[in-house]
Amino acid sequence: MIASMYCIGGSVGVVWLGWYWRKLSGEIMSMIERFRANKQFCIKPSGKIKINRLNKVINNYFDNNDDYITKLEKQIKDLQIQIQLSQRQKRNADAIIYSIRDAVIVIDEFDKVSIANEEAGRLFGFNFKDPQYRLISELTDKHEFLNFLHQSRQSKAKHTRREMEFPIEGELKIFDSIVSCVYDKDKQVCGVVVVLHDITREKEISQMKNDFVSHVSHELKTPLASISAYSEMLVDGEADDEQTRKEFYSVIQNQAKRLNRLIEDILNTSRIESGLIKVEKKPVSLTILIKEQLQMIKSYAEEKNIEVAGQKPIVFDQVYVDRDMISQVIINLLSNAVKYTPSGGSVKIETEVDEIRNLVSVSVIDTGVGIPQEEIEYVFDKFYRVNANKAQAKGTGLGLNLVKQIVEKVHDGRVFVSSEPGTGSTFGFELPLATAELAETVR
């Protein structure tokens, strides 16, 4: 990209030189044509033989210099071709500049803008089609940026890099700013090329990864610490009776399951995103899957004194899915609801069939803490955790993202959520009914 900037600066100079020579060549051609048109003219004032002789000498001079004039014409035509090629190169270079998604500005030795693209105009608030030959300080009042340009020019460094923040539409954006100096034949700085790349999203992802590593480390350490502690007590003989040993075994087993679920969430998310996960779809009744997952979650709910309820089976609620994956979706939604519901609350799971749309939906309704409206749209994002509820329960922000990946990416379904702080939340998903697939299996 920077090389393209150098080419652009060179092409601008070539075009200016070509313009000058084209103007000069036009004048030369005009003179040649006038002389040629009149080279056979005769001045015949009566009685003036000397003038006739002079006329003859002039005509002979032009006859003897035809070859020279022809060479001049050829040189002029060659120069015109070079000018056209330079203009075409400039148009191509401009097209490249304007197509770049990063903000690009080319500034000459007098701090005037030579070229700027649309993204630069949007960033600095000027019309990118008409910034030429205006001082950069007239186009922006961002002093940090102007100081950066000045320092880069003064240092004469080939490339200078700095992260800079710019407010855009009320939001603070971070840009990776690169200033490259352009040198003339005497190796003096004759301009600079500025490229600003928006790295706001990359910064956010990096921060989320850091947070994720921190959360995962904590989540892994907690069950491992429990397993290690209770194992040591068993080895040291601190469990004197069978009842105590059973309690220790139960703690170790539960923490091992918790650790396994966390690792599985991480691995499954990675596999789905990379497209390497193995999917085995077959017709399955959602009623059966829900019943199995309710049995798994009930002991956890009882510990928190939370009532968990299902509903009566639906006659036909079969879906064409990977059984293990949809079981994972259901258990994630149920455990999430129990996790964020205070003691004495309730969690209910419902199924509804829409025969007109050929869909079945599953909803998990809780009486938990709820989610602020401004955060609802982010709850299915990877690593995201609702700020207001972080103290309520621990987590990595992977469970709901895994639900979304399985339902939407693997099974062409849809996830949904609604919530009201202090009242509760409803999380759910829709899947196509297995009617068509079942018909195929019967054949």
N, C-alpha and C positions, 0 to 999 in steps of 0.2 A: 504493500500500500504506500509506504514512504517513497519507494522507487518511482511509483506513479506520480507522486507529488513533484519529484525532481523533473520528470519528463514534462509535466504540465508547465513548470516554470520556464523550461527551455523552449517549449513550443510557443509560449506567449512571446518570447523574444524574437523567435524566428518569424512569427506572423508580423510583428512590428517592422522588422527589417524588410520582409517581403513587401509590405505595404509601401515602404519608402521607395524600394527599387521599382515596384510596379508603377508608381507615380512618375519616377524619373524615366523609366522605359517608355511610358506613354508619351512623354514630351519628346524623347528621341525619335520615336516612331512617327510622331506628327511632323517633325522637322524633315525626316527622310521622305515621307510621303509628299510634303510640299515641294521639296527639291526635285523629287522624281517626276512629279506632275509638270514641273516647269523646266526640266533639264533640256528639252528641245526648243525652249522658247527662243525667239529671235528678237532682238532689239534692233529695229530698223529705222532709226532716225536718218533721214536723208542726208547724204553727204558726209556721214561720219564713219569712215572705214575702221578707225581704231576701235569703235564700239563693237563692230561686227567681229573684229579679231578677238576682242575680249570675250564675246559670246561664244566664239569657237573654242577658246581656251577653257572656259568654264564647262562647256559640254564635254570636251575631251577629258577633263578632270573627273567628272562623274562617271564617264565610261570606264576609265581606268580604275575606279574605286568601287565598281559593282560587287566584286568579290568580298571586299571588306564590309560593305553594307549588308550583304547576304549573311556574313558571319555574325554581324551584330544582331540581325533579325533572329537567327537561330539561338543565340545566347539569351535573347529576351524571351523567346518562347520556352527555352529550358527553364529560365528563371520563373516564368509564369506557372509551369508545371510543378516546380518545387514549392511555390507559394500555395498552390492548390493542395498538394500533399500535406504541407504543414497545417493548412486550415482543416483538412480532414482529420489529421492526428489530434489537433486541438479539440475538435468536436467529439472525437472518440474519448479523449481524456476527460473532457467535461462530462460526458455521459457516464463515465466510470465514477467520477466524483459524486455526481448527483444520485447515483444508484446505491452508494454506500450508506448503510444504516447508521454508522457512527457519524458524529459531527466532525466535519473537515473544513478548515479555513487555511487559505494560503495568503500570507502577508508579505509585502515587498519590503525593500530596505528603508522605505520612508514610513513604515508602520501603517500602510494603507492596504485594505483588503483587495486581493486580486481575484480570488475565487472563494466561494462558500457554497455549501450544499444546503438542502432543505432542513436537515436535522440541526445544522448549526444555526440556521435562522430561527428554528423553533426553540432551541436552547437559550439563545441570547436575545430573542425577541425582535428580530428585524426581518425584512423581506429579503429572502436569500437571492431573489432574481435581480436585485438592484443594490448590492452593497459595494460594487466595484469602485476602487479609487477613493473610498472614504476611510478616514482614520478608524482603526479598531476601537480607539477610546471613545469615538462618537457613536459606535454601535452597541457598546455595552458599558455599564458602570460597575462591573464586577471587579473590584480593585485587586482581590487576591489573584485572579486570573491575569490581569494586566501586569501585575508585578512579576508573576511567574514568566510571562513572555519576555519582559525586560531583562530579568535575571538570566534567562536561557540565552538570549541574544548576546548579553554582555560576556557570559562565560565562554561563548563560541563552541560549546560542547556539541558533538554530533547529534546526540539524543539526550533529552532530559525528561524524567518521568516523575509524576506526582499524582496522588489521589486528591481530588477536589470535590467539594459538595456544592450543589446548586439547587435552589428551591424551584420546583416546576409544578405548577398548578396546585400549590399549597402543600406539596409533598417534597421532602428533602431527598435528592438523588445523589448517588456517589458515582464519580466518573474517574476512570483511569486516563489521565491526561498526558499525552506525549508531544513534546515540542522538538522538532528536528530542524536544525539550521541548514540553509542552502548557501553554498559557496560559489563565488565567481572564479574566473581563471587565475586570479591572484590570491585565491584562498581566503578572501574576505567574505564575511557574512553579508549576503545580498537579500536575505529574506528568511522566513521561517514557515514551516508547515505544522499545523496543529491538528491532532486527531484526539477526539474525546470519546471514550467507550463507556457506556453505562454499565457499571458493575454492581448496581444496587441489588439485583436479584442474586448474583453470585455471593455477595456479602451476606445476604439473608440466609442463603442455603448453607454457607460456611458456618454461620452462627448456629443454625438449626442442627447441623451435624455435631458441632461442639456440645450443644445442649443434649443431643441424643446420646453421645458418648458418655456424658456425665450421668444422664438418667440410667442408661443401660448398665454402667459400671455400678451404680448404686443398687439397681434392681438385681444384678447378678450377685453382688456381695451379700445382700441381705439373706437370701435363702442359703447361700453357701456358708455363711457364718452360723446360721441355725443348724444346718446339717453337721457342720464341724463340731459345734459345741455339744450337741446332744450325742454325737458319736463318741466324743471324748468321755462324756459322763458315763456312757454305757461301758466303754473300755475300762474306766476307772472303778467300775462296780458301784456307782452311786445309785443305780436302780436296784433297790434291795428286794422288791417284790415284783410279781408278774404284772400287776396293774400299772405300776410305774414304768416298767419296761414297755408295755403296750402304748402308753402315752408318748414315750420317747420315740417309739417306732412310727407312731402316727404323725408326729411332728416332722420327722425326717422324711416320711413318705410325701406328706403334703408340700413340704418345701422343695422336694425333688420334682414334683409335678409342676409347681409354680415355675421352677427354673426351666423345665422342659417346654412349658407353654411359651415363655419368653423367647427362648432360642428358636422354637418353631415359627413364631411370629416374624422374627427377623429373617429367617431363611425363606419362608414362604413369600414374604414381600419381595425379597431379592429375586426369587425364582420367577414370580409373575412378571415383574418389571423387565426381566431379561428374556422372557418368553421361553424359559427352559423348564417350566413346571410341567409335569405329566398330568394330563386331564383324562379321566375315565368317566364319561357321562352315561347315565342309564336312567330309565323312569323310576322315580322315587316319590313316595308319599310324604308331603311336608308334615302331616299329622304325626307320622311315626318318628321323624327326625326331631320334631319339637318335644315329643314325649320323652325321648331318650335324653335330650339336653336338659329338660326340666328336672329329671332325676339327678343329673350331675350337679346342678346348681342349688338344689334344695338344702344341702348340708351347709353350704356357704351362707345362704339366706337365713337359715335358722340361727346361725351364730350371731347374726346381726338383728335377730328378731324382726325379719321382714317376711311378709306373706307373698308367696309366688303362686300364681294361678294360670291355668291354661283355659281351653274352651272345649266344647263338644266337637268331635271329629266332623269334618266336612266330607260329603260323599265322594267328590272327586277333586282332589287337590294335588294330583301328580305333576311333577315337573321333571324335565330332562336335564339332569345335573350331575356333577361329581358329588357323590354322597358325603365324603369326608370334608370337602371344602364348604359345602352349605351347612354342615354340622358345625364347622368352625365359625361361620357367620352367626349362626343362632346363639352359640355359647358365648361368643364375644359380646353380642348385644345384651344378652341376659346378665352376664357378669358385670358389664359396664353399668347396667341399670341398678343392680344390687349395690355395687361399689359406691354410687353417688346418691343412694337413698338412705336417709337417716333411719335409725332404729324405730320400729313401730310403723314404718311405711309399707307400701305394697308395690309389687311388680306384676303386670299382666301381659300375656302374649296372646295375640288374636290373629286369625287368618281369615281372609276374605277373597272370594273368587268373583272375578268379573268376566262372565262368559261372552259378553259383547266384545270386549277388548282382548279376550283370550289370555287374561292375566290372573295371577294370584299374588296377593300382597300379604306380608307378615309384618305386624306392628308390635313393638315392645313398649309398653306404657308404664311409666314409673311415677311415683310421687316424690321425686328427689329434689335436689337443690335447683335444678333448671340451669339454663344457659342464657347469658345476655344476648339480646337480638343482634348486636354488632359483631358477635363472635360466631354465630350459628353457621355462616357460610364457610368457616375455616375448620370446622370440627373434623372433617374427613381428610384434611391435609396430613401428610406424613410429618411426624414429630410434633404436631401441634397439640397443645393442651390448653384448656380454657383457664385463663389467668385467675379468674375469681374462684375456681374450684380446685386449684392445685393443693391447697391445704386439706381438702376433703379426703383425697386418696392419692396414692402414689401411682405412677404409670410412666410409660415411655412415649405415648402418642402414636403407637403403631397399630393398636387394636382396631380402631375405626377405619384407618386407612386400609388395612388388610380387608375389612368388610367391603369397602368400596371397590378395591381391586378385584376381589373374587366375584362380586355381583355384576359389576359393569364391564370389566375387561375380559373376564373368562366366560360369563354366562349371558352377556348382552341384556342385563337387567337394569334396574335403577334403584338407588338408595334415596331415602328422604328423611327429614328430621323437622320437628317443630318443638318449641319449648317456651316456657315462661318461667323466669326466675322466681324461686320460692314455691312454685306449684308443681313442677315436674316436666318431663320430656317424653317425646314419642320418637323412637328411632325405628326405621323399618326398611323393607326392600320389596321390590316387585320382580317377578320372574314370569316368563311365558309358560303357559300350560303345556303339558306334554302331549296334547292331542295328536298333532301331526306326526311326532316321532313314534308314538305308540302305534299309529296306523301303519307306519313303515315296518315296525318290528313284527306285526301280525302277518304281513305279506311274506 
